Amino acid sequence: MSPIKVALVDDQALFRTGIRMLVSSQPDLRFVGEAANGVEGIALAAANRPDVILMDIRMPVLDGIQATEAILRAADERGGARPRIIVLTTFDLDEAATRAIRGGASGFLLKDADPEFLLAAIRTVHAGTSVIAAAATRELFQHFDSQAQAKVPPPEFASLTSRENEIFLLAARGLSNSEIARGEFLSEATVKTHISRILSKLGLRDRVQLVVFAFENGLVD
């Protein structure tokens, strides 16, 4: 299996050095480049086609939110695979992180996260099977989101079965597959299958988008 190609966009040189050394120490990861601002990050993504990008939110020239949107838009235009983007922040509750997630980021991490957790996050988002800190993502949207008001659910939501509806709401509240399985007396494999069907029916890429979908459509309180 080819190593996961990882790139970093951050304006702090010392931080970039540490992440580069950490990623390069892993046999299943390959560090393919770094950039000091969003404009350089867009060029880096186009040239090196990383699988996962670690993206600082606050940078000079162009911030991580705009860079995330531009990188994903460029990937869609060329018809290639979208990189998974993990935004990096120094605050537990950062309104900029909600905008980055809406812009297509696969999740967020604190910049002082444990190195092993960061490495696990890279592998997780690359696999596309989970979401970084689903409960934290939910808390983030609860704290800042003013759009989660009573609305008519979009038509595609009606395509969910009653069981899928139940699991959708649990996932949107930040429960993991194992927590849903225990609470609903199901196997984790069954929950994973339900989640995959829900994402497919709603046209969502991952569980981060599921959380965003739920909050933007007022489906969770």
ZAKOL-395340 format. One record per residue (C-alpha): x, y negated, z; residue in one letter; chain; residue number from 1. Coordinates in Angstrom, 3 decimals. Layout:
         x         y         z  r  c    k
         X         Y         Z  a  A  NUM
...
***
This chain:
         x         y         z  r  c    k
     0.000     0.000     0.000  m  A    1
     1.313    -3.434    -0.908  s  A    2
     2.112    -5.747     2.012  p  A    3
    -0.332    -8.534     2.814  i  A    4
     0.965   -11.820     1.376  k  A    5
     0.791   -14.569     3.989  v  A    6
     1.329   -18.322     3.559  a  A    7
     1.358   -21.140     6.119  l  A    8
     0.306   -24.788     5.776  v  A    9
     1.290   -26.907     8.796  d  A   10
     3.050   -30.224     9.281  d  A   11
     5.177   -29.094    12.244  q  A   12
     8.511   -27.681    11.069  a  A   13
     9.263   -25.856    14.324  l  A   14
     5.844   -24.169    14.301  f  A   15
     6.346   -23.093    10.674  r  A   16
     9.711   -21.555    11.580  t  A   17
     8.182   -19.516    14.392  g  A   18
     5.301   -18.230    12.280  i  A   19
     7.608   -17.416     9.372  r  A   20
     9.838   -15.326    11.669  m  A   21
     6.839   -13.608    13.263  l  A   22
     5.181   -12.664     9.973  v  A   23
     8.477   -11.623     8.357  s  A   24
     9.121    -9.199    11.230  s  A   25
     6.101    -7.083    10.262  q  A   26
     6.560    -4.301     7.677  p  A   27
     3.001    -4.614     6.368  d  A   28
     3.139    -8.413     5.944  l  A   29
     5.140   -10.556     3.498  r  A   30
     5.670   -14.268     4.054  f  A   31
     5.344   -15.927     0.635  v  A   32
     5.744   -19.614     1.417  g  A   33
     5.010   -22.624     3.569  e  A   34
     3.813   -26.191     3.052  a  A   35
     3.771   -29.324     5.199  a  A   36
     0.457   -30.821     4.083  n  A   37
    -2.746   -30.016     2.248  g  A   38
    -1.560   -31.167    -1.184  v  A   39
     1.522   -28.954    -0.955  e  A   40
    -0.705   -26.168     0.359  g  A   41
    -2.924   -26.282    -2.726  i  A   42
     0.140   -26.007    -4.973  a  A   43
     1.525   -23.175    -2.849  l  A   44
    -1.719   -21.220    -3.085  a  A   45
    -1.855   -21.631    -6.867  a  A   46
     1.763   -20.595    -7.368  a  A   47
     2.100   -17.705    -4.918  n  A   48
    -1.471   -16.372    -4.657  r  A   49
    -1.317   -15.411    -0.954  p  A   50
    -3.875   -12.987     0.450  d  A   51
    -4.151   -14.872     3.745  v  A   52
    -3.398   -18.533     4.439  i  A   53
    -2.873   -19.959     7.925  l  A   54
    -4.099   -23.548     7.601  m  A   55
    -3.607   -26.353    10.107  d  A   56
    -6.636   -28.649    10.288  i  A   57
    -4.951   -31.979    11.012  r  A   58
    -2.163   -32.908     8.588  m  A   59
    -0.949   -35.991     6.736  p  A   60
    -1.681   -36.642     3.032  v  A   61
    -4.566   -34.130     2.883  l  A   62
    -6.153   -32.333     5.825  d  A   63
    -6.823   -28.633     6.128  g  A   64
   -10.571   -28.948     5.535  i  A   65
   -10.151   -30.544     2.117  q  A   66
    -7.278   -28.231     1.253  a  A   67
    -9.365   -25.167     2.155  t  A   68
   -12.225   -26.285    -0.078  e  A   69
    -9.861   -27.067    -2.978  a  A   70
    -8.002   -23.749    -2.734  i  A   71
   -11.206   -21.693    -2.699  l  A   72
   -12.731   -23.761    -5.508  r  A   73
    -9.616   -23.185    -7.643  a  A   74
    -9.782   -19.439    -6.962  a  A   75
   -13.416   -19.365    -8.074  d  A   76
   -12.625   -21.336   -11.223  e  A   77
    -9.863   -18.993   -12.306  r  A   78
   -11.977   -15.964   -11.428  g  A   79
    -9.430   -14.397    -9.109  g  A   80
    -9.757   -13.109    -5.584  a  A   81
   -10.278   -15.757    -2.938  r  A   82
    -7.586   -15.917    -0.267  p  A   83
    -8.760   -15.555     3.304  r  A   84
    -8.083   -18.765     5.181  i  A   85
    -7.638   -18.943     8.945  i  A   86
    -7.722   -22.501    10.236  v  A   87
    -5.487   -23.398    13.161  l  A   88
    -6.561   -25.844    15.847  t  A   89
    -5.330   -27.018    19.238  t  A   90
    -8.846   -27.312    20.719  f  A   91
   -11.270   -24.587    21.821  d  A   92
   -14.209   -26.698    20.619  l  A   93
   -13.103   -28.558    17.513  d  A   94
   -15.726   -30.126    15.273  e  A   95
   -13.258   -30.053    12.385  a  A   96
   -13.219   -26.247    12.642  a  A   97
   -16.965   -26.125    11.963  t  A   98
   -16.435   -28.156     8.787  r  A   99
   -13.575   -25.893     7.706  a  A  100
   -15.702   -22.783     8.247  i  A  101
   -18.530   -24.338     6.256  r  A  102
   -15.938   -25.046     3.590  g  A  103
   -15.157   -21.345     3.318  g  A  104
   -12.551   -20.568     5.981  a  A  105
   -12.752   -17.047     7.380  s  A  106
   -12.384   -18.150    10.981  g  A  107
   -10.255   -20.177    13.346  f  A  108
    -7.513   -19.605    15.891  l  A  109
    -5.924   -21.716    18.577  l  A  110
    -2.352   -22.617    17.679  k  A  111
    -1.157   -21.226    21.013  d  A  112
    -2.805   -17.827    20.432  a  A  113
    -0.840   -14.779    21.479  d  A  114
     1.435   -13.648    18.586  p  A  115
    -0.078   -10.161    18.553  e  A  116
    -3.561   -11.651    18.314  f  A  117
    -2.512   -13.826    15.385  l  A  118
    -1.047   -10.813    13.576  l  A  119
    -4.210    -8.810    14.255  a  A  120
    -6.301   -11.712    12.927  a  A  121
    -4.339   -11.753     9.667  i  A  122
    -4.925    -8.034     9.173  r  A  123
    -8.582    -8.310    10.170  t  A  124
    -9.531   -11.072     7.760  v  A  125
    -7.573    -9.418     4.960  h  A  126
    -9.575    -6.232     5.494  a  A  127
   -12.741    -8.335     5.315  g  A  128
   -14.430    -6.206     7.928  t  A  129
   -14.805    -8.600    10.825  s  A  130
   -14.666   -12.166    12.052  v  A  131
   -12.221   -13.871    14.350  i  A  132
   -13.857   -14.541    17.695  a  A  133
   -17.472   -14.339    16.555  a  A  134
   -18.649   -15.488    19.959  a  A  135
   -16.298   -18.479    19.786  a  A  136
   -17.593   -19.332    16.299  t  A  137
   -21.150   -19.271    17.632  r  A  138
   -20.197   -21.456    20.595  e  A  139
   -18.500   -23.873    18.220  l  A  140
   -21.631   -24.276    16.114  f  A  141
   -23.868   -24.551    19.158  q  A  142
   -21.703   -27.323    20.533  h  A  143
   -21.522   -29.468    17.408  f  A  144
   -24.244   -28.408    15.004  d  A  145
   -27.134   -30.838    14.691  s  A  146
   -28.572   -29.077    11.637  q  A  147
   -29.898   -26.023    13.452  a  A  148
   -33.498   -27.161    13.589  q  A  149
   -36.688   -25.274    12.855  a  A  150
   -36.753   -24.490     9.141  k  A  151
   -38.413   -22.091     6.754  v  A  152
   -36.009   -19.147     6.319  p  A  153
   -34.620   -18.836     2.777  p  A  154
   -36.394   -16.294     0.516  p  A  155
   -33.565   -13.775     0.604  e  A  156
   -33.932   -13.461     4.380  f  A  157
   -37.307   -11.792     3.815  a  A  158
   -35.508    -8.924     2.037  s  A  159
   -34.071    -7.691     5.339  l  A  160
   -35.764    -4.763     7.019  t  A  161
   -36.925    -5.181    10.613  s  A  162
   -33.863    -3.282    11.856  r  A  163
   -31.545    -5.392     9.688  e  A  164
   -33.251    -8.514    11.010  n  A  165
   -32.544    -7.418    14.594  e  A  166
   -28.899    -6.676    13.836  i  A  167
   -28.508    -9.927    11.884  f  A  168
   -29.637   -11.931    14.931  l  A  169
   -27.319   -10.032    17.267  l  A  170
   -24.349   -10.533    14.934  a  A  171
   -25.221   -14.218    14.567  a  A  172
   -25.057   -14.553    18.355  r  A  173
   -21.482   -13.284    18.272  g  A  174
   -21.880    -9.633    19.301  l  A  175
   -19.323    -7.201    17.928  s  A  176
   -20.233    -3.942    16.185  n  A  177
   -19.490    -1.976    19.350  s  A  178
   -21.656    -4.292    21.487  e  A  179
   -24.527    -4.043    19.018  i  A  180
   -24.135    -0.258    18.883  a  A  181
   -24.338     0.054    22.676  r  A  182
   -27.308    -2.273    22.966  g  A  183
   -29.278    -0.708    20.109  e  A  184
   -28.267     2.927    20.816  f  A  185
   -26.631     3.305    17.398  l  A  186
   -23.238     4.488    16.241  s  A  187
   -20.686     1.858    15.257  e  A  188
   -20.631     3.357    11.757  a  A  189
   -24.381     2.794    11.442  t  A  190
   -24.054    -0.797    12.618  v  A  191
   -21.237    -1.369    10.118  k  A  192
   -23.454    -0.027     7.334  t  A  193
   -26.305    -2.330     8.369  h  A  194
   -23.952    -5.331     8.471  i  A  195
   -22.643    -4.518     4.974  s  A  196
   -26.202    -4.308     3.615  r  A  197
   -27.158    -7.583     5.314  i  A  198
   -24.163    -9.396     3.830  l  A  199
   -24.957    -7.995     0.385  s  A  200
   -28.640    -8.959     0.517  k  A  201
   -27.877   -12.489     1.698  l  A  202
   -24.950   -13.004    -0.662  g  A  203
   -22.517   -13.597     2.192  l  A  204
   -18.829   -12.760     2.201  r  A  205
   -18.246   -11.927     5.866  d  A  206
   -19.530   -12.354     9.397  r  A  207
   -18.261   -15.904     9.610  v  A  208
   -20.590   -16.815     6.761  q  A  209
   -23.357   -14.872     8.522  l  A  210
   -22.963   -17.131    11.589  v  A  211
   -22.961   -20.236     9.393  v  A  212
   -26.039   -19.001     7.493  f  A  213
   -27.902   -18.372    10.744  a  A  214
   -27.167   -21.795    12.186  f  A  215
   -27.733   -23.767     8.992  e  A  216
   -31.131   -22.158     8.561  n  A  217
   -32.196   -22.495    12.174  g  A  218
   -32.425   -18.720    12.650  l  A  219
   -30.736   -18.715    16.068  v  A  220
   -31.186   -21.056    19.003  d  A  221
***
